[in-house]
């Protein structure tokens, strides 16, 4: 009987926790709007290309630089290609670059950050390297790396991962240093737990919340940086469609075809806005101080 009461109480507590999390999510308007925008762009990138009636690479010079109309909702580019189709295909490329850069820089930053927090010798070496990279403006460093590597989607990912990893490593290191000073970590040392077990089962796990928030911001920054590199002609080369190289083509005919700059710019703004709102919302959602206030209220 006592066992059944314990099970029932456990289920009730879990149900109350789920209800509390849902209420907190629903009341966090930034998180909700950001999640909706992010999901919308992921949906566009995933299934949008299959719904487009035009080939993003098929040129029709007789229809070049046509304004938005019933035949071409967002107009055409300098080669007569449907701009809406190019932007939708570009969403897949730009978001893929942002996602891969975010994942790679988060993984590398996690490894660098937790090892730097745990070993003082490594800390001095790794953090001085990170400081040197952070001291260089990100766009300039990315341009320099692209000049050395050459223009391609893979090289954009490599360059931006190098640019963003030091910032994430510093965030992870700061969180890991706080965790490392906890009493239970000292107790595990006394019990003879291995360094790997302490690092990955206890310290790394407790840095995931700030890492997740930072990853969303890096995602947004990577989209902007890819667009900037491609806009300058140092990113993803034509004829591959990305939001950045569509803008690069549009700047040459901006006075004749405003739509080639406005529409891809709107997509970039909305995607970055959604990711920033998502990151801010996650920061509040995962903040234990906010949880405590809401429980008291």
C-alpha positions as CSV (number, residue, x, y, z in Angstrom):
1,X,0.0,0.0,0.0
2,X,2.8,2.4,0.9
3,X,4.6,1.5,-2.4
4,X,1.4,2.4,-4.3
5,X,1.1,5.7,-2.5
6,X,4.7,6.5,-3.3
7,X,4.2,5.7,-7.0
8,X,1.0,7.8,-7.1
9,X,2.8,10.7,-5.5
10,X,5.7,10.4,-7.9
11,X,3.3,10.5,-10.9
12,X,1.5,13.5,-9.5
13,X,4.8,15.3,-9.0
14,X,5.8,14.6,-12.5
15,X,2.5,15.8,-13.8
16,X,2.8,19.0,-11.8
17,X,6.3,19.6,-13.1
18,X,5.2,19.1,-16.7
19,X,2.3,21.5,-16.2
20,X,4.7,24.1,-14.6
21,X,7.1,23.8,-17.5
22,X,4.3,24.2,-20.0
23,X,3.0,27.3,-18.2
24,X,6.5,28.8,-18.1
25,X,7.0,28.1,-21.8
26,X,3.6,29.6,-22.7
27,X,4.2,32.7,-20.6
28,X,7.6,33.3,-22.2
29,X,6.5,35.1,-25.3
30,X,10.0,35.6,-26.7
31,X,10.6,31.9,-26.5
32,X,7.3,31.0,-28.1
33,X,7.7,33.5,-31.0
34,X,11.3,32.5,-31.5
35,X,10.4,28.8,-31.6
36,X,7.7,29.4,-34.1
37,X,9.9,31.5,-36.4
38,X,12.7,29.0,-36.1
39,X,10.4,26.1,-36.9
40,X,8.9,28.0,-39.8
41,X,12.3,28.5,-41.4
42,X,13.4,24.9,-40.8
43,X,10.2,23.9,-42.5
44,X,10.9,26.2,-45.5
45,X,14.4,24.8,-45.8
46,X,13.3,21.2,-45.4
47,X,10.3,21.0,-47.8
48,X,10.2,24.3,-49.6
49,X,12.5,23.3,-52.5
50,X,10.1,20.4,-53.3
51,X,7.2,22.8,-53.6
52,X,8.8,25.3,-55.9
53,X,7.7,25.1,-59.6
54,X,10.9,26.5,-61.0
55,X,14.5,25.3,-61.3
56,X,16.8,27.5,-59.2
57,X,19.5,27.2,-61.8
58,X,17.5,27.4,-65.1
59,X,18.2,30.8,-66.8
60,X,15.7,32.6,-69.0
61,X,17.3,35.8,-70.2
62,X,14.1,37.1,-71.7
63,X,12.6,37.3,-68.2
64,X,15.6,38.9,-66.5
65,X,14.9,41.5,-63.7
66,X,11.2,41.2,-63.8
67,X,9.4,42.8,-60.8
68,X,7.2,40.8,-58.5
69,X,4.1,39.6,-60.3
70,X,1.7,36.7,-60.5
71,X,4.1,34.6,-62.5
72,X,7.1,35.3,-60.2
73,X,5.9,36.3,-56.8
74,X,9.2,37.9,-55.7
75,X,10.4,38.8,-59.2
76,X,13.4,37.4,-61.1
77,X,17.2,37.9,-60.9
78,X,19.7,39.1,-63.5
79,X,19.6,35.7,-65.3
80,X,15.8,35.4,-65.4
81,X,15.7,32.9,-62.5
82,X,12.7,32.9,-60.1
83,X,13.9,34.8,-57.0
84,X,11.5,33.1,-54.6
85,X,12.8,29.7,-55.7
86,X,16.4,30.9,-55.2
87,X,15.6,32.3,-51.8
88,X,13.9,29.1,-50.7
89,X,16.9,27.0,-51.9
90,X,19.2,29.5,-50.3
91,X,17.4,28.9,-47.0
92,X,18.6,25.3,-47.0
93,X,22.2,26.4,-47.7
94,X,22.3,29.3,-45.3
95,X,20.6,27.5,-42.4
96,X,22.7,24.4,-43.0
97,X,25.9,26.4,-42.7
98,X,24.6,28.1,-39.6
99,X,23.5,24.8,-38.0
100,X,26.8,23.0,-38.8
101,X,28.9,25.9,-37.6
102,X,26.8,26.1,-34.4
103,X,27.2,22.4,-33.7
104,X,30.9,22.2,-34.5
105,X,31.8,25.3,-32.5
106,X,29.7,24.2,-29.6
107,X,31.4,20.8,-29.5
108,X,34.9,22.2,-29.8
109,X,34.1,24.9,-27.3
110,X,32.8,22.4,-24.9
111,X,35.9,20.3,-25.1
112,X,38.3,23.2,-24.8
113,X,36.3,24.9,-22.1
114,X,36.0,22.0,-19.7
115,X,39.6,20.9,-20.1
116,X,40.8,24.4,-19.7
117,X,38.8,24.7,-16.5
118,X,40.2,21.5,-15.0
119,X,43.9,21.6,-15.9
120,X,45.8,24.8,-15.2
121,X,48.6,24.2,-17.6
122,X,46.1,23.7,-20.5
123,X,44.1,26.7,-19.3
124,X,47.1,29.1,-19.8
125,X,47.8,27.7,-23.3
126,X,44.2,27.3,-24.6
127,X,42.9,30.6,-23.2
128,X,45.8,32.6,-24.6
129,X,45.1,31.1,-28.1
130,X,41.4,32.0,-27.6
131,X,42.3,35.5,-26.5
132,X,44.4,36.0,-29.6
133,X,41.6,34.8,-31.9
134,X,38.9,36.9,-30.1
135,X,41.1,40.0,-30.4
136,X,40.7,39.9,-34.2
137,X,37.3,41.1,-35.5
138,X,35.3,38.1,-36.5
139,X,34.5,39.2,-40.0
140,X,38.2,40.1,-40.8
141,X,39.4,36.8,-39.4
142,X,36.8,34.9,-41.5
143,X,37.8,36.9,-44.7
144,X,41.5,36.1,-44.1
145,X,40.7,32.4,-43.6
146,X,38.6,32.3,-46.7
147,X,41.4,34.0,-48.7
148,X,43.7,31.2,-47.6
149,X,41.2,28.3,-48.0
150,X,39.2,29.4,-51.1
151,X,35.6,30.1,-51.6
152,X,33.3,27.0,-50.9
153,X,30.5,26.1,-48.5
154,X,32.9,23.7,-46.6
155,X,35.5,26.4,-46.2
156,X,32.9,28.9,-44.9
157,X,32.0,26.3,-42.3
158,X,35.6,25.8,-41.3
159,X,36.4,29.5,-41.2
160,X,33.3,30.4,-39.1
161,X,33.9,27.5,-36.7
162,X,37.4,28.8,-36.0
163,X,35.9,32.3,-35.5
164,X,33.1,31.3,-33.0
165,X,34.8,28.5,-31.1
166,X,36.8,30.7,-28.7
167,X,33.8,32.6,-27.5
168,X,31.9,29.4,-26.7
169,X,35.0,28.0,-25.0
170,X,35.2,31.0,-22.7
171,X,31.5,30.7,-21.8
172,X,31.9,26.9,-21.0
173,X,35.1,27.5,-19.1
174,X,33.3,30.1,-16.9
175,X,30.5,27.8,-16.1
176,X,32.8,24.8,-15.6
177,X,35.0,26.7,-13.1
178,X,31.9,27.3,-10.9
179,X,30.9,23.6,-11.0
180,X,34.5,22.5,-10.3
181,X,34.4,24.3,-6.9
182,X,31.3,22.4,-5.8
183,X,31.7,20.2,-2.7
184,X,30.5,17.0,-4.5
185,X,33.3,17.4,-7.0
186,X,35.8,17.4,-4.2
187,X,34.1,14.4,-2.7
188,X,34.4,12.5,-6.0
189,X,38.1,13.3,-6.0
190,X,38.4,11.9,-2.5
191,X,36.7,8.7,-3.6
192,X,39.2,8.2,-6.4
193,X,36.9,9.0,-9.4
194,X,38.8,9.4,-12.7
195,X,39.3,12.8,-14.3
196,X,37.3,11.7,-17.4
197,X,34.3,10.6,-15.3
198,X,34.3,13.9,-13.4
199,X,34.7,16.0,-16.5
200,X,32.1,14.4,-18.7
201,X,29.6,13.0,-16.2
202,X,29.4,16.0,-13.9
203,X,31.2,19.1,-15.1
204,X,30.2,18.9,-18.8
205,X,26.6,18.1,-18.0
206,X,26.2,21.2,-15.8
207,X,27.5,23.5,-18.6
208,X,24.9,22.4,-21.1
209,X,22.3,25.1,-20.3
210,X,24.6,28.1,-21.1
211,X,26.1,26.2,-24.0
212,X,22.6,25.6,-25.5
213,X,21.8,29.3,-25.2
214,X,25.1,30.4,-26.7
215,X,24.7,27.9,-29.5
216,X,21.5,29.6,-30.7
217,X,23.3,33.0,-30.8
218,X,26.1,31.5,-32.7
219,X,23.6,30.0,-35.2
220,X,22.2,33.5,-35.8
221,X,25.7,35.0,-36.1
222,X,26.8,32.3,-38.5
223,X,23.9,33.1,-40.8
224,X,24.8,36.8,-40.8
225,X,28.5,36.0,-41.3
226,X,27.9,33.7,-44.2
227,X,25.7,36.3,-45.8
228,X,28.4,38.9,-45.2
229,X,31.2,36.7,-46.7
230,X,29.1,35.8,-49.7
231,X,28.0,39.4,-50.2
232,X,31.7,40.4,-50.3
233,X,32.4,37.6,-52.8
234,X,34.4,35.6,-50.4
235,X,31.8,33.0,-49.3
236,X,29.7,30.5,-51.2
237,X,30.3,30.9,-54.9
238,X,27.7,31.2,-57.6
239,X,25.6,29.5,-59.0
240,X,24.9,27.9,-55.6
241,X,22.0,29.7,-54.0
242,X,22.5,31.3,-50.6
243,X,21.0,34.4,-49.1
244,X,24.4,36.0,-49.1
245,X,25.3,35.5,-52.8
246,X,21.7,36.5,-53.8
247,X,22.5,39.8,-52.0
248,X,25.8,39.9,-53.8
249,X,24.1,39.7,-57.2
250,X,21.5,42.2,-56.1
251,X,23.9,44.9,-55.1
252,X,25.0,45.3,-58.8
253,X,21.4,46.0,-59.9
254,X,20.0,47.5,-56.8
255,X,18.7,50.7,-58.6
256,X,16.9,48.5,-61.3
257,X,15.8,45.6,-59.1
258,X,15.2,46.5,-55.5
259,X,13.5,43.1,-54.9
260,X,16.9,41.3,-55.2
261,X,18.1,43.0,-52.1
262,X,14.9,43.5,-50.0
263,X,13.5,40.0,-50.1
264,X,16.6,38.0,-49.1
265,X,17.4,40.7,-46.6
266,X,13.9,40.2,-45.0
267,X,14.5,36.4,-44.8
268,X,17.9,37.0,-43.1
269,X,16.4,39.5,-40.6
270,X,13.5,37.2,-39.7
271,X,15.6,34.1,-39.2
272,X,18.1,35.9,-37.1
273,X,15.3,37.6,-35.1
274,X,13.7,34.2,-34.4
275,X,17.0,32.7,-33.2
276,X,17.8,35.7,-31.0
277,X,14.3,35.5,-29.4
278,X,14.8,31.8,-29.0
279,X,18.1,32.2,-27.3
280,X,16.8,34.9,-25.0
281,X,13.8,32.8,-24.2
282,X,15.9,29.7,-23.4
283,X,18.1,31.8,-21.2
284,X,15.1,32.8,-19.1
285,X,13.5,29.4,-19.3
286,X,16.6,27.6,-18.0
287,X,17.5,30.2,-15.4
288,X,17.0,28.6,-11.9
289,X,16.3,32.1,-10.4
290,X,13.4,32.6,-12.8
291,X,12.1,29.1,-11.9
292,X,12.2,29.9,-8.2
293,X,10.3,33.2,-8.7
294,X,7.5,31.5,-10.7
295,X,7.1,28.7,-8.1
296,X,6.7,31.3,-5.4
297,X,4.2,33.2,-7.4
